[in-house]
Amino acid sequence: MAEAIAGRPTVRTSGRMYLVLATGFAVLAGLLAYAALRDSGGSSGGTAVATLARVVASELGLVTRYPIAANEQIGPQKVGATLADAQTETLDSGLSFVIPQGFRGVAISVTESSAVGGLVVAGDHVDVIALFDKELTGLERAVTVIQNVEVLAVAQVAQEAVPPAVEAEGDETGAASTGLGVRPLEPEPQPSARTVTLAVSPEDAQILALVEQNATLWLSLRAYDDDETPRITDSDLLPLGVLHPDLRD
């Protein structure tokens, strides 16, 4: 018997077999753990996971101020009180609903050149430069009259009105009563426009009206999101040395 056992060949289990068995046990353990967590439903025996309720709106009951994509989070700043007419149920789109609170809409005369080649569109911000004739000031002079003013309309192409934002809880700024406008979708240049309407303060409205009668106005287009108002000195032709000597004193 002992000789028979001694003569039996040794049976060896390969490493690959152990690897397959270990992988199988790991998969089985994972499946059992998943089933246990699913059945526990977040009981005290497992790890608690914080969750927040999500509400999907099919109707807002308010006017959206800007386009809202599917599944986008909606905050108070994106919806507003309705300005709809009770009979037509359409949003009021007159220019008066675009003018910011406390400002005035004032139109000035322009040409294709003075309106930045006719490329100014509603929603841009510009500086207003006045060119005074030498008969009025003694020599030709350029003065930046107003800086960083919003363009409400170019000719009859105006900003599109949006309703004022709803007042969030605890907000006492009064922003809900302010009319706003947005740049028209895909605005096109108006090189033949003869007027540009600006949003200015009541004081600046008087200045523009006065300067309009005594100077030629030019618009200087600002870069997007540029709200700097540096001090700008008046310009004339004296530094260029092109004036008559009698006018240089």
HUPE-V721007 format. One record per residue. N is the residue number from 1. PSI is psi in whole degrees, -180 to 180 (999 if undefined). OMEGA is omega in radians with two decimals (* if undefined). BURIAL is b if it has 24 or more other C-alpha atoms within 12 Angstrom, else e. Layout:
n: (N & N)
psi: (PSI & PSI)
omega: (OMEGA & OMEGA)
burial: (BURIAL & BURIAL)
This chain:
n: (1 & 2 & 3 & 4 & 5 & 6 & 7 & 8 & 9 & 10 & 11 & 12 & 13 & 14 & 15 & 16 & 17 & 18 & 19 & 20 & 21 & 22 & 23 & 24 & 25 & 26 & 27 & 28 & 29 & 30 & 31 & 32 & 33 & 34 & 35 & 36 & 37 & 38 & 39 & 40 & 41 & 42 & 43 & 44 & 45 & 46 & 47 & 48 & 49 & 50 & 51 & 52 & 53 & 54 & 55 & 56 & 57 & 58 & 59 & 60 & 61 & 62 & 63 & 64 & 65 & 66 & 67 & 68 & 69 & 70 & 71 & 72 & 73 & 74 & 75 & 76 & 77 & 78 & 79 & 80 & 81 & 82 & 83 & 84 & 85 & 86 & 87 & 88 & 89 & 90 & 91 & 92 & 93 & 94 & 95 & 96 & 97 & 98 & 99 & 100 & 101 & 102 & 103 & 104 & 105 & 106 & 107 & 108 & 109 & 110 & 111 & 112 & 113 & 114 & 115 & 116 & 117 & 118 & 119 & 120 & 121 & 122 & 123 & 124 & 125 & 126 & 127 & 128 & 129 & 130 & 131 & 132 & 133 & 134 & 135 & 136 & 137 & 138 & 139 & 140 & 141 & 142 & 143 & 144 & 145 & 146 & 147 & 148 & 149 & 150 & 151 & 152 & 153 & 154 & 155 & 156 & 157 & 158 & 159 & 160 & 161 & 162 & 163 & 164 & 165 & 166 & 167 & 168 & 169 & 170 & 171 & 172 & 173 & 174 & 175 & 176 & 177 & 178 & 179 & 180 & 181 & 182 & 183 & 184 & 185 & 186 & 187 & 188 & 189 & 190 & 191 & 192 & 193 & 194 & 195 & 196 & 197 & 198 & 199 & 200 & 201 & 202 & 203 & 204 & 205 & 206 & 207 & 208 & 209 & 210 & 211 & 212 & 213 & 214 & 215 & 216 & 217 & 218 & 219 & 220 & 221 & 222 & 223 & 224 & 225 & 226 & 227 & 228 & 229 & 230 & 231 & 232 & 233 & 234 & 235 & 236 & 237 & 238 & 239 & 240 & 241 & 242 & 243 & 244 & 245 & 246 & 247 & 248 & 249)
psi: (-49 & -37 & -37 & -42 & -42 & -31 & -8 & 136 & 144 & 133 & 122 & 129 & 123 & 158 & -29 & -37 & -42 & -39 & -41 & -42 & -41 & -41 & -41 & -44 & -37 & -43 & -42 & -41 & -39 & -43 & -40 & -40 & -41 & -43 & -38 & -42 & -37 & -41 & -27 & -28 & 34 & 32 & 173 & -19 & -14 & -178 & 126 & 137 & 123 & 133 & 156 & 143 & 142 & 130 & 128 & 121 & 127 & -30 & 139 & -32 & 4 & 171 & 130 & 135 & -28 & 161 & 139 & 125 & 161 & 137 & 12 & 142 & 134 & 119 & 172 & -30 & -12 & -5 & 158 & 169 & 144 & 141 & 21 & 142 & 138 & -27 & -47 & -20 & 38 & 149 & 129 & 130 & 16 & 160 & -28 & -22 & -4 & -27 & 127 & 152 & 134 & -2 & 172 & 149 & 121 & 130 & 139 & 156 & 139 & 165 & 178 & -39 & -46 & -14 & 41 & 51 & 19 & 16 & -3 & 134 & 162 & 132 & -16 & 166 & 138 & 163 & 150 & 122 & 133 & 130 & 111 & 139 & 152 & -23 & -23 & -40 & 1 & -25 & 158 & 135 & 141 & 129 & 129 & 109 & -47 & 143 & 149 & 61 & 147 & 136 & 116 & -35 & 151 & 116 & -123 & 11 & 104 & 167 & 154 & 133 & 141 & 150 & 155 & 147 & 146 & 150 & 117 & 159 & 126 & -1 & 119 & 26 & -17 & 16 & -21 & -19 & 5 & 124 & 146 & 163 & 160 & 155 & 135 & 150 & 129 & 60 & 143 & 143 & 150 & 75 & -23 & 3 & 143 & -6 & 150 & 130 & 128 & 153 & 111 & 165 & 162 & -36 & -44 & -26 & -40 & -42 & -45 & -42 & -40 & -45 & -35 & -33 & -12 & 6 & 169 & 131 & 138 & 149 & 137 & 114 & 134 & 152 & 157 & 133 & 20 & 111 & 18 & 142 & 75 & 160 & 124 & 122 & 153 & 155 & 145 & -174 & -1 & -47 & -22 & -13 & 27 & -2 & 158 & 142 & -33 & -22 & -1 & -11 & 999)
omega: (-3.14 & -3.14 & 3.13 & -3.14 & -3.13 & -3.12 & -3.12 & 3.13 & -3.13 & 3.11 & -3.11 & 3.09 & -3.08 & 3.10 & -3.14 & 3.12 & 3.10 & -3.13 & 3.14 & 3.13 & -3.14 & 3.12 & 3.12 & 3.11 & 3.14 & 3.11 & 3.14 & 3.12 & 3.11 & 3.12 & 3.12 & 3.12 & 3.12 & -3.14 & -3.14 & 3.13 & 3.14 & -3.12 & -3.10 & 3.10 & 3.10 & 3.14 & -3.07 & -3.13 & -3.13 & 3.13 & -3.12 & 3.12 & -3.13 & 3.13 & 3.10 & 3.12 & 3.11 & -3.13 & 3.11 & -3.07 & 3.00 & 3.06 & -3.14 & -3.05 & 3.12 & 3.11 & 3.07 & -3.10 & -3.14 & 3.09 & -3.13 & -3.12 & 3.10 & 3.12 & 3.11 & 3.09 & -3.06 & 3.08 & -3.11 & -3.10 & -3.09 & 3.09 & -3.09 & 3.08 & -3.07 & 3.01 & -3.03 & 3.05 & -3.05 & -3.09 & -3.06 & -3.12 & 3.07 & -3.12 & 3.08 & -3.06 & 3.11 & -3.10 & -3.12 & 3.11 & -3.14 & -3.07 & 3.10 & -3.12 & 3.14 & -3.13 & 3.12 & 3.04 & -3.10 & 3.13 & 3.06 & 3.14 & 3.13 & 2.97 & 3.11 & -3.14 & -3.07 & 3.10 & 3.07 & 3.11 & -3.12 & -3.09 & 3.08 & 3.12 & 3.11 & -3.10 & 3.07 & 3.01 & -3.04 & 2.88 & 3.14 & -3.14 & 3.11 & 3.09 & -3.11 & 3.11 & -3.12 & 3.11 & -3.14 & -3.04 & -3.12 & 3.04 & -3.13 & -3.04 & 3.07 & -3.08 & 3.00 & -3.02 & -3.09 & 3.10 & 2.99 & 3.08 & -3.07 & 3.08 & 3.12 & -3.10 & 2.99 & -2.94 & 3.13 & 3.09 & -3.02 & 2.99 & 3.11 & -3.09 & 2.98 & -3.11 & 3.06 & -3.12 & 3.08 & -3.11 & -3.14 & -3.13 & -3.14 & -3.14 & -3.12 & -3.10 & -3.11 & -3.10 & -3.07 & -3.12 & -3.09 & 3.05 & -3.10 & 3.07 & 3.10 & 3.12 & 3.10 & 3.08 & 3.12 & 3.14 & -3.14 & 3.09 & 3.14 & -3.08 & -3.14 & -3.13 & 3.13 & 3.09 & 3.00 & -3.13 & -3.07 & 3.04 & -3.08 & 3.07 & 3.12 & 3.12 & 3.13 & 3.08 & 3.10 & 3.14 & 3.14 & 3.13 & -3.14 & -3.12 & 3.13 & -3.11 & -3.02 & -3.11 & 3.02 & -3.07 & 3.07 & 3.10 & 3.07 & -3.04 & 3.12 & 3.04 & -3.14 & 3.07 & 3.06 & -3.12 & 3.11 & 3.10 & -3.12 & 3.07 & -3.09 & 3.11 & 3.10 & -3.14 & 3.02 & -3.06 & -3.11 & -3.13 & -3.12 & 3.11 & -3.10 & -3.14 & 3.05 & -3.11 & -3.13 & -3.12 & -3.08 & -3.11 & *)
burial: (e & e & e & e & e & e & e & e & e & e & e & e & e & e & e & e & e & e & e & e & e & e & e & e & e & e & e & e & e & e & e & e & e & e & e & e & e & e & e & e & e & e & e & e & e & e & e & e & e & e & e & e & e & e & e & e & e & e & e & e & e & b & b & b & b & b & e & e & e & e & e & e & e & b & e & b & b & b & b & b & b & b & b & e & e & e & e & e & e & e & b & b & b & b & b & b & b & b & b & b & e & e & b & b & b & b & b & b & b & b & b & e & e & b & b & b & e & b & b & b & b & b & b & b & b & b & b & b & b & b & b & b & e & e & e & e & e & e & e & e & b & b & b & b & b & b & b & b & b & b & b & b & b & b & b & e & b & b & b & b & b & b & b & b & b & b & e & e & e & e & e & e & e & e & e & b & b & b & b & b & b & b & b & b & e & e & e & e & e & b & e & e & b & b & b & b & b & b & b & b & e & e & e & b & b & e & e & b & b & e & b & b & e & e & b & b & b & b & b & b & b & b & e & e & e & e & e & e & e & e & e & e & e & e & e & b & e & e & e & e & e & e & e & e & e & e & e & e & e)
